[in-house]
Amino acid sequence: MSIKNELILSYIKELDVGTKISVRRLSEILDVSVGTVYKGIKAAEAQGLVVTKPKSGTFKIDSGVAGEAEPVSLKRAAKFLGLTMIIEPADAERMLSRVVICDGSEKQLRRALSDEPKDNINVLCLVGDRPDMQALVIELGANLMLTGGASAQPLTLIQAERRGLAVISALQDSRTIMMLLEKLHSPAIESTDDAQSWMKMPKYLYSNDVVADWHKLCEDIAIQTYPVVDENLMLCGALDVPKAFAANPSQRISGILRPESQCMHFDCETPMARVAEEMLLSGNSIAAVTDGDKVSGVLDSSDIMRYFMFSGRNGSAPMFESFLEATDVSDTEDEKYYNIRIPNRGVADPSEFTLPVVLTAAMRHAGEILGEGCVIESGTFFASKTIDAHESLMLSSKLTRRGEQGCTLEEEIFDDSCSYTKAILMFTAKQGE
């Protein structure tokens, strides 16, 4: 970076938040050309020091992430939101400094990014089905997120890989992605609470595939069924997973299908609260999401956990904290016990709070082990019986595995007569710890 650029950046850093920046005035103060100031402002924008608002001008902003949120890496944001990283660069843990929605012209995109590709390495651009804009994003050195289920040209992917840039795929539109990224550290989503806002890109398993294709697709997933589609992406049944692992690798998938009625599926506009409740109570860890007659996505237990972590249900996290009370059972660092206090008034079905209470207890325990800021990476839930009582319920949280950067907890809700729900949850420590 040139000395003049460093001078401009230093001057901008000293301005008060909210100060409007005039290119011509800055040119006069620092005795540099208007063109140099313009380039300096673009570099400041890439670093998150300023923001340019159409028809309003350029303003100094807080260089930190909005509110009390901390920067998040590209890889962590993609994994936490359940998105697919098509191209993962070696330094995918680099921090995300800015997000740009690319729904305008190429000229507008060039104005939004720095002329120097190295200044855009921490910028993420959201682009729909516009191959020209996708290619330009990579040319300008920014990371690319394909929204709305859009795909990229092979050459664009090759260029991204060569330049060390990330390419992420999302079924959600750019507006939904922006809302989720903004709320990454402030879980209060209000308008993204249906199935299509939380599903991930499906890994299609076709009825004319062979069992070896299934082994390759989901070799590490412990589930009982998996949605199967025909050539037109119509749901035609559910793979019997135990039979699939015992079958000959050349066996046709169509020969080991369960009826379609045994495959849990939801319309894409089904409220997520209902999806979560039905998946939990049925014991299913995966469900298909349909748009009309076609399968458009899948939801699994990790997506349900993300939904509750971001949005809560019928209240915020502190509400569920109040459901957990200390017990007379001696706690250790590896093992915690709580009484579950579910209000008798206003709660017709205690089972609807099962998942958020389990997550709250697990987050509390994991926080004591790994420190504040730890996050759930994945997990599995099992509901053996519907909870039909408000009293005598207990919850145990047991550490089953611990590493330098993570741990695994086993959660269980039970009473004197039986076990109602179990969960195995994997956590990772906050970045940098």
C-alpha positions in Angstrom: 0.0 0.0 0.0 1.3 3.5 -0.9 2.3 6.1 1.6 -0.6 8.3 0.4 -3.1 5.5 0.9 -1.8 4.9 4.4 -2.1 8.7 5.1 -5.7 8.7 4.0 -6.5 5.6 6.1 -4.8 7.0 9.2 -6.9 10.2 8.8 -10.1 8.3 8.4 -9.4 6.1 11.5 -9.2 9.3 13.6 -12.6 10.6 12.5 -15.6 10.3 14.8 -18.2 7.6 14.0 -20.9 9.1 11.8 -18.7 11.8 10.2 -19.5 12.4 6.5 -16.4 12.2 4.3 -16.1 14.5 1.3 -13.6 13.3 -1.4 -12.9 16.9 -2.5 -12.5 18.2 1.1 -10.2 15.3 2.0 -8.2 16.0 -1.1 -7.6 19.6 0.0 -6.8 18.7 3.6 -4.2 16.0 2.7 -2.9 17.7 -0.4 -3.5 14.6 -2.6 -5.4 14.1 -5.8 -9.1 13.3 -5.9 -8.4 10.0 -7.5 -6.0 9.1 -4.7 -8.6 9.9 -2.1 -11.2 7.9 -4.0 -8.9 4.8 -3.9 -8.1 5.4 -0.3 -11.8 5.5 0.6 -12.3 2.2 -1.3 -9.5 0.7 0.8 -11.1 2.0 4.0 -14.5 0.5 2.9 -12.8 -2.8 2.3 -11.5 -2.6 5.9 -14.9 -1.8 7.3 -13.9 1.8 8.3 -16.5 3.5 6.2 -19.8 2.9 4.4 -21.1 4.5 1.2 -24.9 5.0 1.1 -26.5 5.8 -2.3 -27.5 9.5 -2.7 -26.2 10.2 0.9 -22.4 9.9 0.8 -19.6 8.2 2.6 -19.6 8.0 6.4 -17.2 6.8 9.1 -18.5 3.7 10.9 -17.5 1.7 13.9 -14.7 -0.5 12.6 -15.9 -3.4 14.7 -18.8 -5.7 13.8 -22.2 -4.2 14.5 -23.3 -4.2 18.1 -21.1 -6.4 20.4 -20.7 -9.1 17.8 -17.2 -10.4 17.0 -15.8 -11.0 13.5 -16.5 -14.5 12.2 -14.5 -16.5 9.7 -15.8 -17.5 6.3 -15.6 -21.2 7.1 -17.2 -20.8 10.5 -20.1 -18.7 9.1 -20.7 -21.3 6.3 -20.7 -24.2 8.7 -22.8 -22.5 11.4 -25.5 -21.6 8.8 -25.4 -25.0 7.2 -24.1 -23.8 3.9 -22.0 -25.8 1.4 -18.4 -24.6 0.7 -17.8 -25.6 -2.9 -14.3 -24.1 -3.0 -12.5 -24.0 0.4 -9.2 -22.1 0.4 -6.3 -23.1 2.7 -7.0 -20.0 4.8 -10.8 -20.3 5.0 -10.6 -19.3 8.7 -9.8 -15.7 7.7 -12.1 -13.2 9.2 -15.1 -11.9 7.3 -15.0 -8.1 7.3 -17.8 -7.1 5.0 -20.7 -8.5 3.0 -21.9 -7.1 -0.3 -25.2 -7.9 -2.1 -24.5 -7.9 -5.8 -27.9 -7.1 -7.3 -26.9 -4.1 -9.3 -24.6 -3.4 -12.3 -21.0 -4.3 -12.8 -20.1 -0.6 -12.4 -21.8 -0.6 -9.0 -19.9 -3.7 -7.9 -16.6 -2.1 -9.0 -17.5 1.0 -6.9 -18.3 -1.2 -3.9 -15.0 -3.0 -4.0 -11.4 -1.9 -3.9 -9.4 -1.7 -7.1 -6.7 -3.8 -5.4 -7.8 -7.5 -5.3 -5.7 -8.0 -2.1 -7.9 -5.5 -0.3 -11.0 -7.6 -1.0 -9.8 -10.9 0.4 -12.0 -10.6 3.5 -15.1 -9.4 1.6 -18.0 -11.8 0.8 -20.2 -11.1 -2.2 -23.7 -12.5 -2.5 -24.7 -13.2 -6.1 -27.7 -15.0 -7.6 -27.9 -16.6 -11.0 -25.7 -14.0 -12.8 -22.6 -15.6 -14.3 -21.2 -12.2 -15.3 -21.3 -10.9 -11.8 -20.0 -14.1 -10.3 -16.9 -14.0 -12.6 -16.4 -10.3 -11.8 -16.4 -10.9 -8.0 -13.6 -13.5 -8.4 -11.7 -11.1 -10.8 -11.8 -8.4 -8.1 -10.5 -10.8 -5.5 -13.6 -11.2 -3.3 -15.1 -14.4 -2.0 -18.3 -15.6 -3.6 -21.6 -16.9 -2.2 -24.0 -18.3 -4.7 -27.5 -17.6 -3.4 -30.9 -18.9 -4.4 -29.5 -22.2 -5.4 -27.5 -20.6 -8.3 -24.6 -22.5 -9.8 -21.3 -21.1 -11.1 -19.5 -21.7 -14.4 -16.6 -24.2 -14.2 -14.1 -21.5 -15.3 -15.3 -19.3 -12.4 -14.7 -22.1 -9.9 -11.3 -22.8 -11.4 -10.3 -19.1 -11.1 -11.5 -18.9 -7.5 -9.5 -22.0 -6.6 -6.4 -20.5 -8.2 -6.8 -17.2 -6.4 -7.4 -18.8 -3.0 -10.9 -17.5 -2.8 -13.9 -19.2 -1.2 -17.1 -20.2 -3.1 -20.1 -21.0 -0.9 -23.5 -22.3 -2.0 -26.8 -21.4 -0.4 -30.4 -22.2 -1.3 -31.6 -19.1 0.5 -31.9 -15.7 -1.2 -29.5 -12.9 -0.6 -31.8 -11.1 1.8 -32.2 -14.1 4.0 -28.5 -14.8 4.1 -27.8 -11.2 5.1 -30.3 -11.4 7.9 -28.7 -14.6 9.2 -25.2 -13.2 9.0 -26.2 -10.1 10.8 -27.9 -12.2 13.5 -25.0 -14.7 13.8 -24.1 -13.4 17.3 -27.6 -12.0 18.1 -30.2 -14.8 17.8 -33.5 -13.0 17.1 -34.7 -14.0 13.7 -38.3 -13.0 13.1 -39.1 -13.4 9.5 -37.0 -16.5 8.5 -38.9 -19.1 10.4 -40.1 -21.5 7.7 -38.5 -24.7 6.4 -37.1 -23.2 3.2 -35.1 -20.6 5.2 -33.2 -23.2 7.2 -32.8 -26.2 4.8 -29.5 -27.0 3.2 -28.7 -28.1 -0.4 -29.8 -31.7 -0.7 -27.4 -34.5 -1.6 -29.8 -36.2 -4.0 -30.0 -40.0 -3.9 -31.7 -41.3 -7.0 -33.7 -44.5 -7.2 -31.5 -45.8 -10.1 -28.3 -45.3 -8.0 -26.5 -48.3 -6.5 -25.8 -48.9 -2.8 -22.2 -47.9 -3.3 -23.4 -44.4 -4.2 -25.2 -44.3 -0.8 -22.1 -45.4 1.0 -20.1 -42.6 -0.6 -22.8 -40.0 0.0 -23.5 -40.6 3.7 -20.9 -43.0 5.1 -20.7 -41.2 8.4 -24.4 -40.4 9.0 -26.2 -42.6 11.6 -29.8 -42.4 10.5 -32.6 -45.0 9.8 -34.0 -43.5 6.6 -32.9 -41.1 3.8 -35.2 -39.5 1.2 -34.9 -41.0 -2.3 -36.0 -39.1 -5.5 -36.7 -40.1 -9.1 -35.2 -38.5 -12.1 -37.7 -35.6 -11.8 -36.8 -35.0 -8.1 -40.1 -36.4 -7.0 -40.1 -38.1 -3.6 -40.5 -41.9 -4.2 -39.6 -43.4 -0.9 -37.2 -43.7 2.0 -34.0 -45.7 1.9 -33.8 -48.3 4.6 -30.4 -47.4 5.9 -29.7 -50.6 7.9 -30.5 -52.7 4.9 -28.4 -50.4 2.7 -25.3 -51.0 4.8 -25.9 -54.8 4.7 -26.6 -54.9 1.0 -24.4 -55.6 -1.9 -22.7 -52.4 -3.2 -24.2 -53.0 -6.6 -27.7 -53.3 -5.3 -30.2 -50.8 -6.8 -31.6 -48.3 -4.3 -35.1 -49.0 -5.6 -34.8 -52.5 -4.2 -34.4 -51.5 -0.6 -36.9 -48.6 -0.4 -39.4 -48.1 2.4 -42.8 -46.6 1.3 -43.0 -42.9 0.8 -45.3 -42.7 3.9 -42.3 -43.7 6.1 -40.2 -40.8 4.8 -40.8 -37.6 6.9 -41.3 -34.6 4.7 -42.5 -31.0 5.0 -43.7 -28.4 2.6 -41.2 -25.6 2.2 -43.5 -23.1 3.9 -44.1 -25.2 7.0 -43.2 -23.2 10.2 -39.9 -24.4 11.6 -41.4 -24.6 15.1 -43.7 -27.4 13.8 -40.9 -29.1 11.9 -38.7 -29.1 15.0 -41.4 -30.5 17.2 -42.5 -33.3 14.8 -38.9 -34.4 14.1 -38.1 -34.5 17.8 -41.2 -36.4 18.8 -41.0 -38.9 16.0 -37.3 -39.6 16.5 -36.4 -38.7 12.9 -33.1 -37.0 12.5 -33.6 -36.0 8.8 -36.6 -34.9 6.7 -37.1 -33.9 3.1 -38.4 -30.4 2.2 -40.7 -30.2 -0.8 -41.7 -27.3 -3.1 -44.8 -28.5 -4.8 -44.2 -32.1 -5.8 -40.4 -31.9 -5.9 -37.8 -32.3 -3.2 -36.0 -29.0 -2.9 -33.9 -29.5 0.3 -33.3 -31.5 3.5 -33.4 -30.6 7.2 -31.5 -32.6 9.8 -30.9 -32.3 13.6 -28.1 -29.7 13.0 -30.5 -27.4 11.2 -33.0 -27.7 14.0 -30.3 -26.8 16.5 -29.3 -23.8 14.4 -32.9 -22.7 14.3 -33.3 -22.7 18.0 -30.0 -21.1 18.6 -30.8 -18.2 16.3 -34.4 -17.7 16.9 -35.3 -19.3 20.2 -38.9 -20.4 20.5 -41.7 -18.5 22.2 -39.0 -16.5 24.0 -35.3 -15.9 24.4 -32.6 -18.0 25.8 -32.9 -16.5 29.4 -36.4 -17.9 29.5 -35.2 -21.4 29.1 -32.4 -20.9 31.6 -35.2 -20.4 34.2 -36.4 -23.9 33.5 -33.3 -25.4 35.0 -32.9 -25.6 38.7 -30.0 -27.0 40.9 -30.5 -30.5 42.4 -29.2 -32.2 45.5 -27.1 -34.5 43.3 -23.4 -33.6 43.5 -22.1 -32.1 40.3 -18.6 -32.5 38.8 -17.0 -30.8 35.9 -17.8 -33.9 33.8 -21.4 -34.5 35.0 -24.2 -32.0 35.7 -27.8 -32.6 37.0 -30.8 -30.2 36.9 -34.4 -30.3 37.9 -36.6 -29.1 35.0 -39.2 -26.7 36.2 -41.9 -26.2 33.5 -44.6 -23.7 34.3 -48.0 -25.3 34.9 -49.8 -22.2 33.5 -49.6 -21.3 29.9 -47.8 -24.5 28.8 -50.3 -27.1 27.5 -47.6 -29.5 26.0 -44.4 -29.7 28.0 -42.7 -31.6 25.1 -42.6 -28.4 23.0 -39.8 -27.1 25.3 -37.7 -30.2 25.2 -35.2 -29.2 22.6 -34.5 -25.6 23.7 -34.1 -26.8 27.3 -31.7 -29.5 26.3 -29.7 -27.1 24.2 -29.7 -24.5 27.1 -28.3 -27.0 29.5 -25.7 -28.3 27.1 -24.6 -24.8 26.2 -24.2 -24.0 29.9 -22.1 -27.1 30.5 -20.0 -26.7 27.4 -19.4 -23.1 28.3 -17.9 -24.2 31.7 -15.6 -26.7 29.9 -14.6 -24.7 26.8 -15.2 -21.1 27.8 -17.7 -18.6 26.7 -18.5 -18.3 23.0 -18.3 -22.1 22.2 -20.7 -23.3 19.6 -22.6 -26.4 18.6 -21.1 -28.1 15.5 -23.4 -31.1 15.2 -25.6 -33.5 17.2 -28.3 -36.1 17.3 -31.5 -36.2 19.2 -33.6 -39.3 20.2 -37.1 -38.9 21.6 -38.3 -42.3 23.0 -41.4 -41.0 24.7 -43.5 -37.9 24.7 -43.3 -35.9 27.9 -46.8 -35.6 29.4 -45.9 -34.3 32.9 -44.8 -31.0 34.4 -43.2 -32.4 37.6 -40.4 -34.7 38.6 -38.4 -34.2 35.4 -34.6 -34.2 35.6 -31.9 -33.5 33.1 -28.4 -34.9 33.1 -25.4 -33.5 31.1 -22.4 -35.8 30.9 -19.0 -35.2 29.2 -18.2 -38.2 27.0 -15.2 -36.9 25.1 -12.9 -33.9 25.5 -10.2 -32.5 23.2 -8.1 -29.4 23.0 -10.7 -27.5 20.9 -13.9 -29.3 21.6 -16.0 -31.7 23.6 -19.0 -34.1 23.3 -21.9 -34.1 25.7 -24.6 -36.6 26.3 -27.9 -35.0 27.5 -30.9 -36.9 28.9 -34.3 -35.9 30.2 -35.8 -38.5 32.5 -37.9 -39.1 35.6 -38.2 -42.1 38.0 -40.1 -44.1 35.5 -38.4 -43.7 32.2 -36.1 -41.8 29.8 -37.9 -39.3 27.5 -35.2 -37.7 25.4 -31.5 -38.2 24.7 -29.1 -36.0 22.7 -25.4 -36.3 21.8 -24.0 -32.8 21.0 -20.5 -31.8 19.7 -19.1 -28.4 20.6 -16.1 -26.5 19.6 -14.3 -23.7 21.5 -14.5 -20.0 20.4 -12.0 -19.1 17.7 -8.7 -17.9 19.0 -9.0 -19.8 22.3 
